[in-house]
Amino acid sequence: MTPFGWARCSEAVADVLRRGAWYPIVEQTSEHVVVEVRRRPVYVSREDVAIRLAPPDHWSVVHRTGVLRPTLGGGAVTARYAVCPRCHHRQDVDGTPATLGCDSCRETAPVDWSETC
């Protein structure tokens, strides 16, 4: 099925959808969109998402909020991470690289520094 577009959550629904990730819109009304999350439909108000027609082709950058806790492995905690446009994998990012390779799906894409969450 071809998506009607792509939606990304605002802070209001960050507990329902992963911040920075674009999800395919599978249904829509004047008030809601239905996005596919792990092969399941999730209903979200249009007011709570940003919508685009083209699929994402850049990494989204997300600034971590709340208390930054040490990782279980004892590694350093970064203040931001990037979300892969293809598989939604979250990956820590240091500096301001122009492109990133995904540790999960192995795809490389540019990083969109103009629009951060």
N, C-alpha and C positions, 0 to 999 in steps of 0.2 A: 504494500500500500504506500502510495506517495504521500508524504506529509503535507499538510496545509501550510506549514511554516515551522518555525522553531521558536521556543519560548525559554526565557531564563528568569529565575525568581528574583524578586526584590527581597529586602530584609524581612518583610512581613511574613513570608512563607519559607524562609530559609530552613525551617525545621522539617518541611515536607519535601523540598527539592534541594539538591546539592548546590550550594552557592557557586556561581561561575559556570556551571554546566548548562548547555543548551539542549533542550529536549524536543523531540518531534511532536508536533501538534497533530493528533489523529482525528479530533472532532472539534467543532467550535460553534458557539452561539454568540449572540450579541453581548452576553454577560460573562460567559465562561469559555475556557479552552480546556480540552482534555489532552494531556500529554502522556506519552508512553514512558514509564519508568520501570526498568527491569521487566519488560513485556507485560506490564499491568497498566491500566488506565488510571490517571490521577486527575481529578477535577480541580481547577484553580480559577479564581476570579481573574478576568482580564486586567483588572486594576493592580493585581499583584505580580504581573510579569511584564517583561520587555519582550516584544515579538519582532521577528525578522523573517523574511521570505526565504533567503538563501541559507543553506546549511553552514554551520560554523567552519571556518578554515584557519582560525588563529587560536592560540592558547589564551584563555582568560586568566587574569591575575586577581587573586583574592587576598585581601589583608585579613589576617586572623584577628578575631575579636575575643574578648574575655581574657582569662588568665592563661598565660602560656606556661604549660607544664613540661618538665623534662620528659623526653621519650623513654620508653621502657628499656631501650638499648643503651641509655646513658648519653645519647648524642645531643648535640645542640638543637635548640628549637628555633626555627626561622619565623619571622613575623609575617611572612606571606607564602602562598603556594600558587601554583598554576594548575589549570584544569585542561586536560587534553581535549581538543575539539572532536576527536574521533571516538575515544572510549570512555571519557569522563574521569580518567585516572587523575588523582591529586598527587602533585609532585612538588616538593619544596624547591624554592628558587632563590638564589642569592644573586646580587648584582642586577643588571638589566640586559640579559642576553637578547639578541635579535631573534634567535630561533631556539627551540628546545626539541630534544628527542625524547619520546615517551618511554619510560622504563617498562611499561606494561605491553603496549601494542607495537612498539618500536617505530612508530611513524614520527617524522620530523615535520614541524610546522612553525611558522613565524609566531612571535608573541605580540599580543595586542596591548601595548603599554598605555594607549590613549584612553582605554575604558577599563577601569579596575572596580572590583566589588569590595 
